[in-house]
Amino acid sequence: MNDIEAARGLGFASIAIGLTEILAPKKLEQAMRIGNGQNTGILRVLGVREIMHGVDILTHDDPTPGVWARVAGDVLDSTLLGIAATRTKKPASFSTIFTMVLGIGILDVLFAERLGRKKLSWQQKLARRLPWAD
């Protein structure tokens, strides 16, 4: 599996995560033990964001910007999870979810970095087209 295919897998994972956040926010709240319905709106907004990341990755030839957008989303998710951690009633359940989010975040950073390394800058692309660049 190459990096582009792995990025596409992250795109599908984004859509799956987003659908879960939109369709079952109360179940997620219950799993994290963070409330009784008062966070569903936040989870649904995060779900829309996740789906947009997935669509971005899957619809562009170069998924690099979309994967970097996922990394930015992971920073937001980690911040919100840090706030939620202070309110959880079951730290063990919550830590399982946090560990899963952290694992996906690590994959996002790894593939964003790898994809970015392979990408030529616009200056490098222009230089390759110049007749005297040979």
Phi and psi in degrees as a GROMACS rama.xvg file:
@    title "Ramachandran Plot"
@    xaxis  label "Phi"
@    yaxis  label "Psi"
@TYPE xy
-90.8801  175.96  ASN-2
-65.5612  -34.9057  ASP-3
-64.3852  -44.1574  ILE-4
-63.5856  -39.0447  GLU-5
-64.1772  -40.6975  ALA-6
-62.3266  -40.0581  ALA-7
-61.8987  -38.2849  ARG-8
-61.3539  -38.7876  GLY-9
-65.2287  -33.9826  LEU-10
-62.6403  -45.842  GLY-11
-65.4966  -37.3112  PHE-12
-62.584  -39.3291  ALA-13
-60.1196  -44.5951  SER-14
-63.8076  -41.8646  ILE-15
-64.5318  -44.1372  ALA-16
-63.2216  -45.008  ILE-17
-61.0449  -43.4108  GLY-18
-62.2986  -38.9702  LEU-19
-63.0341  -43.4734  THR-20
-66.5487  -34.0213  GLU-21
-77.9628  -43.5462  ILE-22
-87.3092  -24.1265  LEU-23
-136.916  50.6985  ALA-24
-65.0197  -33.3749  PRO-25
-67.136  -36.8696  LYS-26
-64.1544  -39.9211  LYS-27
-64.3847  -42.3199  LEU-28
-58.8106  -44.2156  GLU-29
-64.2183  -40.2685  GLN-30
-64.6669  -36.5214  ALA-31
-87.1054  -12.1358  MET-32
56.1412  50.8325  ARG-33
-113.813  5.67347  ILE-34
160.929  -172.36  GLY-35
-128.59  49.3891  ASN-36
108.95  -8.8265  GLY-37
-78.0935  -8.85164  GLN-38
-107.764  6.20668  ASN-39
-64.2815  -36.0121  THR-40
-62.6429  -43.4187  GLY-41
-62.4878  -45.5177  ILE-42
-62.418  -38.3036  LEU-43
-67.0227  -39.7772  ARG-44
-63.4095  -42.5175  VAL-45
-62.7961  -34.8338  LEU-46
-64.8319  -42.0625  GLY-47
-61.8674  -43.8948  VAL-48
-59.2808  -44.5665  ARG-49
-60.4361  -44.2313  GLU-50
-62.4764  -40.3368  ILE-51
-63.7314  -37.9875  MET-52
-60.786  -45.1296  HIS-53
-62.3982  -44.6816  GLY-54
-62.3104  -42.129  VAL-55
-59.45  -48.1774  ASP-56
-63.4991  -42.7932  ILE-57
-78.4813  -19.4837  LEU-58
-102.622  -2.94824  THR-59
-111.391  145.577  HIS-60
-62.6529  -37.3222  ASP-61
-106.335  107.139  ASP-62
-81.0852  -1.13865  PRO-63
-54.5857  -51.5828  THR-64
-60.5808  -36.4254  PRO-65
-66.0737  -37.4967  GLY-66
-69.6012  -39.6843  VAL-67
-63.8354  -34.429  TRP-68
-63.5665  -37.3937  ALA-69
-61.5684  -40.3122  ARG-70
-59.9774  -44.7707  VAL-71
-60.6422  -40.9463  ALA-72
-63.2157  -36.0286  GLY-73
-63.4632  -36.1634  ASP-74
-63.736  -44.8689  VAL-75
-61.6338  -46.1078  LEU-76
-59.3376  -42.8387  ASP-77
-64.2338  -38.9994  SER-78
-63.3087  -47.7304  THR-79
-65.1213  -36.6256  LEU-80
-67.3834  -35.2866  LEU-81
-62.2671  -40.7357  GLY-82
-66.0782  -45.0995  ILE-83
-63.7751  -30.3075  ALA-84
-60.5497  -29.6231  ALA-85
-75.5336  -12.3719  THR-86
-112.12  -5.04695  ARG-87
-68.6941  146.932  THR-88
-96.146  -13.6425  LYS-89
-134.406  88.7054  LYS-90
-57.9305  -31.6886  PRO-91
-66.1458  -46.1093  ALA-92
-63.0344  -41.6606  SER-93
-64.7458  -40.7506  PHE-94
-66.2193  -30.5352  SER-95
-63.3743  -46.5034  THR-96
-65.1607  -42.9816  ILE-97
-61.6568  -39.2542  PHE-98
-64.1616  -39.1155  THR-99
-65.1535  -43.9685  MET-100
-63.7627  -40.6567  VAL-101
-62.949  -41.8663  LEU-102
-61.9341  -43.5962  GLY-103
-66.5198  -38.1002  ILE-104
-61.191  -39.4877  GLY-105
-64.5939  -43.2555  ILE-106
-61.2144  -41.7928  LEU-107
-59.1367  -47.8002  ASP-108
-64.0484  -43.4911  VAL-109
-58.4381  -50.3323  LEU-110
-74.4093  -32.4294  PHE-111
-62.74  -43.1127  ALA-112
-64.8604  -45.404  GLU-113
-64.3971  -43.2709  ARG-114
-65.5864  -40.5204  LEU-115
-65.4409  -33.806  GLY-116
-66.2611  -33.936  ARG-117
-82.7528  -14.8855  LYS-118
-83.0699  131.01  LYS-119
-81.9346  142.234  LEU-120
-73.4012  165.135  SER-121
-63.9033  -29.6186  TRP-122
-68.2118  -40.1607  GLN-123
-67.065  -40.1233  GLN-124
-63.5103  -43.0781  LYS-125
-63.9435  -43.0826  LEU-126
-61.582  -35.165  ALA-127
-67.8924  -25.235  ARG-128
-86.2204  -15.4769  ARG-129
-71.7536  136.465  LEU-130
-63.2702  -30.1029  PRO-131
-89.3944  4.71309  TRP-132
-80.2622  -10.0082  ALA-133
